[in-house]
């Protein structure tokens, strides 16, 4: 049983979204036999009681002497409340050994990861939305239309799972998604609107929306307001709901969000993680960014035609017009949302975590620190024997060549490593661009590690990472081992010394 640690916080400043998606991933890991512990800092607005109620052990980190007040919604270090290195050392004091650490915190980045990796030699996963720098083995970014290549420069050695196919939402959404795909439900005369501005809603956007509808309609749509007792304006919203009970129902918390959402026609909310829950069930929505990190999600959802966004300071003037526009385009927006997310993201992530834990080798992007090692491999007689270029380059020539390859945006240069705490470098696999989505592969393994299936593994990894590429290989006639390697890897022989692998059709799970 592998031991997994989640490092995540919730607070009045941070909100609840990070913890909620970590709980979904934790549930999926636990169902697959992993042992999970949460490490979090107690503070106003935390979700420690909820985490414990879900059956998880919670280790509480130290509280600061002086609590920091964020200067803006992007003051992520104030979210952490302590220095990043101090937080890492606090974590270390609580942990004797660990196999995998999953971090979901905008205040934690590569410096924290390095401390933990040095102490435990464990695997590290970063859940991110902002393309920050990490020292992680796996990065998960569920942002709509996010490309893994956006992380390449700052995170050259990490595998990146990007886009809404990796949205971390509960398994109950997958089931309801299939129902919604077949549903021919029509909106009733009085639409049902789910209003949820996050677990905290510090600017009280909820009240602004409700007042706008009350002032415009004699008989407003039927609203369900989801707002927890942790919210600073909880009592105001509760009082408003009691006074307008004919059209407003207030709920503190719900166990099954998928069931609640399925009872509604449209939604109004903040564009956090719940955006993917709404999309999964085909709920068109009006969204309002309440923090800097939500702006990009708004822009991408708008561009896709899944949502209509308005600024918080324009709610009174624009919410009704936006609502009418949404209702006029209801069917189209519902269809677009259903295409964005299928609810299988957490399961896909866990399959990748299994591979991360079980694979004997990994590929990582090469960097300048690998230049000397790669040169020694290139100079080896075993490498030059079947090289297309027989002459051995000087070190200066090699350094200039490799620096050019590393700086190129069109080529891919990977180091093959052992997937353990030693992280021993074993060889190189490289893709050089021929034309758009067509590449030439080069591969060589350290002579000390011939015959261990390393080259075969590396080619299989390319099939996973670059399934959409045409990959060519040139193999000298005398190199019988490489001919066998490419044939067994599914490459088609096109001439006496040439092979090609066409793009691979990947079946959606």
N, C-alpha and C positions, 0 to 999 in steps of 0.2 A: 504494500500500500504506500503510494507516494504522498509525502507531506507537502501541502500547499499553503502558503501564507498570502493573504490579501492585505495590501496596505492602502487604505482608503479612508476618507473622512467625509462627514456630513456636518453642516452647520448652517446658521442663518445666512452666512455669506456664500457658502459653497452651494447650498441647496441639497437635495436628496438624490439627484439623478445618478451620481457616481456610485453611491452605495447600492441603489436599487438594481443597476445593471450588474454590479459585482455579485449581488445575491442571486441573480438569474444564472450567471456563469457558475457560481459556487454550487447551486442546486444541480446543474448538469454534471459538474465534476464529481460531486458526491454520489450521484446515481451511477457513475462509472467507476466507483471504487476508490476515489481519492479522499484523503483526510484533509479537511479544510479548517483553518483558523483565521480569524480577522484581527488585524492590528490597527487600532484607531485611537484618535485623541478625544477624550471626553470634552464636550463644550456645548454651549447653548445651541440647540437645534440638531444635536447628534441623533443617530438612529441606533444606538447601542441596544436599547430595549428590543427594538424590532429584530435586529440581527440575532440576539439571544433567543427570541421567540421562535425563530426559524430553526433552532437546534444547533447553532454554531457557538463555539468557544470564542470569547472576545478578550484579547489582551489590551488593556488600556495604557496608552503611552502617557508620558509626563505632560503635565499642564505647564504653560509658561509662567514666569513670574509676573510679567505684564502682558496682557492680551492686546494684540495688534488690531487696529481698525483699518481695513483695506481702504486705500486712497481712491480706488476705482474698482470697477468690476473685473479689471485685468490685473489687479495687484495680487498675483498668485502666491508670492512668497508670504504675504500676510495671511493667505488662506491656510498655509502650513503652520503659521504662528511661531515657528522656530527656524533656525538655520538648517539648511538641507543636510549638512554633515552631522549636526547634532541629532537630527531626526533619525538618520541612519544608525548612529551609535546607540540611540535609545532603543531602536528596533533590535539591534544586536544583543543588547542586555537581556531581552526577553526570549531570545531564540537560541537553542542549543545546536540544532541541526535542521536543515530544510532542503527539500529537493527542488522546489519551484516557488518563486515569488512573483505575484501578479500585482502591479502597481497601477492605480487609477487615481492620479492626483496631479493637477496642473502645477503644483508647487514642488514636485519631485521630477528630477531629470537625470542625466547621465552621471553626475557626481555622486548621487545617492546610489545609483546602480553599481558603480565601481566599488564602493565600500562593501556592499553586500556580496558582490561576486568574489572579491578578494577574500572575504571572511569564509564563505561557504562553498565557493565553486559550484553554485547552483545555476539553474536556468532562470532567466528573468523575462517576464512578459510585461510590456507597457501598453495600457489602453489609453489612447490619445485621440484628440480631435483637431489638434492645432499644428501638426507637423513640427514637433519639437525634437530636440536632440536627446537620444537615449543611448545607453549601453546595454541593449536588450537583445535577446535571441529572437524574439517574436514581437511585432508591433501590430496592434489591432486598431483600426480607424474606420468606424462605421459610417463616416460622412458620405452622403450621396455624391456619386461620381468621383470620389477620391481615387487617385491613382497611386499605386505602390511606388512608382518612380519619383513621386514628390518627396519621398523619404530617403532616396538614394544617397544624396550628397551628405546629409548630416548623420545618416545611420547606415553606413555602407555594408555592415556585416549582418544586419537583421533581415529576417523574412517578414514581409509585410502583408497582412490580410486587410484589404481595403474595400470600401463600398458597402452598400446596404445589404449585400448577401451575407455580411458578417454582423448585422445588427443584433445586439444582445437583448433579446426580448423573450419572455416566457414561452414555454412549449404550448401553452393553451392558445397562444396567438396563431400558431401553425394550424391547429385544428379549426379555429374559427375562420381563418383565412380561406381554407378550402370550402367552407360553408358559404362565405361571402362571394366566392367566385361563381357559385351556382345560383346565388340568390337573385331573384327578380323583384325584390322588395321595392315598393314605391313610397315616396314620402307622403305622409298624411297631411291633412289640411293644416295642422299645427305641428311644425317640425320639432324634433327633440334635439337640443343642443347640449353638448358636454363642454363645460367651461372648466379648464384646469390650467392654471398659470404656475404650475410647479408646487412643490411641497411647502414653500416658504412665502413667495410672492411679496417681497419687501416693499416694492413700490405700490402695492395694492391695486394692480391692474384689474383684478377681479371686480372690485367695486365700480371702477370706471366703466367697465363693459356693462354691468347690470344697470347702472344708472342711465346709460345711453339708451338702452332698450326700453327701460321704463318710461323715459321721457318722450320716446318716439311712438311707441305702440300702446294703444288702449288694451290690446290683448297680445302681449309678447309671445314669442315661441316658448316652449317648455324647457326650462334650463335645469340641468343637474350641475351643481357646483361642487367640485372636489377640492377641499382645502383642509389641511391637517391642523390640529390644535397647536402645533409648533409655530405656525405662522403668526407674525406680530399683529396682523389685522384680523385674526380669527374671530374675535368677538363682534367686530363690526359686520363681518359677512354673515355670521350666524344670526345677528339681529335683523339684517336686511332680509334674509331668507324667511324668518318667522313672520315678518310684516308683509311679505309678498308670496305667501305660501301657495297661492293659486297657480303660480307659474315658476317658482323657484324651489328646488329641493337641494338641501345642503348635506353633503356626506363628508365625514372626517377622513375615513380610510376605507379601502376596499381590498379584499384579498385577491379577488379575481378580476383584474382590470379588463381582460378580454371580454368577459361576460358583460361588464358594465358598458364598455364601448359599443358592443354589438346592439345594445338597446337604443342607440342614438343614431341620428342621421348625419349630423355634421359636428364639428368641434371648433372651439376657440381656445387657443392655448399658447404657451411658450414653446419655442422650437428646440427643446432639449431632446433627450433620448426618447421621450414619449412620441416624438414626431414619427418614429419608425413603427411604433405601436399603432398609431392612427393610420399610417400608410398601409400596414399589413391588413387592416380590416376595411380599407377603402373609405376612410372618413375624410372627405374634403375639409379643409380647415382654414381659419384665419389665424395667423401667427404673429406674435409680437416679441421681438428680441428684448430680453430684460438684462442681458449682459453682453459684453464685447464678443465673447466666444460663441455667441449664437447668431451673429450676423451672417457668417458664411453659410450656415445651414439655411437661413431664410432665403438668401440669394439663390441657392441651388434648388430649393423646393419651388420657389417662384418660377425659375427658369424651366423647370420640368412641368409646370402647370398643375402641380399637386396642391398648392396652397396660395393664399393671398396674404401678403404681409403688410402690416401698418406699424408705424412707430408709436411708442407708448404715449408720447405727447400729442398725438393726433387722434386718439381713440374717440373722443367726443364727436369730432367732425367727420371721421371716415368709417367708423365701424359699421354703421347701418348700410351705407353705400356698398361696402365690401361684402357684407352679409347678403345683400340682394344679388350682387354679382356672382357670388358663390352658388346661390340657389339656382340662378339661371344656367349655370354651367355644371350643375350637379353631376349628371351622368358621366360627362367627359372627365371631370376631376376624380370621380370615384374610380373609374377605370384606370386612370393614370396612377393613382395611389396603390391600387392592387398590384400593379406591375413592379412597384418599387421594392417591395419587401415581402418575403414569403414566410418569415417566422422561423427559419431553420438555422439562423446565424450561430446561435450558441452551440448547437450540435456540430456545425462545421468547425468551429473554433476548437472544440474538444478533440476532434479527430486530428487537427494539426498539433495540438498539445501532446497527444499520444505519439505522433510521429517525432516530435521534438525530443521526447523522453526515450524513445525506443530505437531511433536510427543510429547505426554505428558511426556514421560520418555526417558531416554537414558541409554546405557550401556557404562561403562568406565572400563579400566583395574584397578584392585585394586593395592594399594601401601602400604608401611609400615605405613603410616598415618591412614590406615583403620583398623589396628589390634585391637585397643581397641573397636571400634564400632562393628566390626564383633563378638568379644568375647561377648559383651553384648547381641547381638541377639542370639548367640548360647546358652547362659545361660538361656534365657527366657523359662519358662515352656511350652509355646505353640510350641516352636521349638523342644525341647527335647521330647515332647510327641510322635511325629512321626519320630524321628531320628532313623537311623539304629543302632547307638551307643547310648544307654540310659544314660551312665555315663557322667557327666559334667566334662570337663577337667579343670585343674588348668590354671591360666593365663600363667604361664611359659610354660606349655605343649602346650597351644594354640598358643602362640607366636612362639615357635620353629616350630610347624606344619605349621603355615601360612607363615613364612619366607621361609620355604622349598618350599611351593607351588608357592610363588611369584618368586623365583629364577629358578624354573623349566621351561625349554624351551618346554616341552611336554604338559603342562597343561595350562588351561585358567581360570583365576579368574576375574570375572566381578562384579562391584558394580552397582546396579540399582539406578538411580538418577532421580529427577524431571528435566524436560527440561525447566528450567526458571532461572532467576537470582539468586534464592536461592540455587539451586543445592543441594537439600536435599537428603541424602542417604536413600534409602528405603529397600534395601535388597541385596541378593547375588545370583548370578547364576554362577555355576562352572562346568567346564569340566575336568575330570580326565582321562588321557590316559590309555586305556586298551591295545591297540595295534595300529599299523599304521592306522591312520584315523578312529579309533573306540574309543569312549569315553563314560564315565558314567556321566550323568548330576545330579547335586545337586542344589536345589533351596530352598531358604527360604526368607520370607518377614517379615519386622518388624511387630510385633503384632498390632501396632498402625495403620497399613495401610492394614489390611486384607480386602478383598472384593472390591478392587478398580481396579481389572484387571491387577495388576502389574505383577504377575507371568505369566499370559497369554501373555502379551506384551513381556516379557523377552524371552519366548520360541519362539515367532515369530521372534524376533531379531536374535536368534541363527540360525533360518532357513535362514536368509539373510546372516549372517556373515560366517556360517559354513555349507553351503548347501551340500558340498561334504563329510561331515563326516557321519559315522554311530553313532547314539547317543542312548545309552541305559538309561533306568530309572528303579530304584527299588522302589516300593511303598508298604508300609505295608498294609496289608489287611484292617485294620480298618480306614485307611486314605481315606475316601470316596471322600473328596474334591479334593485330588491330583489324584485319579483315574479318576475323571471327567475331571480334567485339562488336563491330558496327552491324554485322549481319544479325547477330542475336539481339541487338538493341532495336531491331525493326527498321533499319535503314535499307533503302533499296539501292542495289548496285546499278549504276548508270553507265559505267565504263570499267576498264580494267583497274583503274586506280581511283574511281570516284563513287561516292554514295550520296544519297539525299534522303532526308526525312521531311515529309510534307506536314503541314499543320495537323494537329491532333484534335479531333472532335471530342470535347469534354462534356460528358453527360451531367446535367444539373441534378443535384440531389433533391 
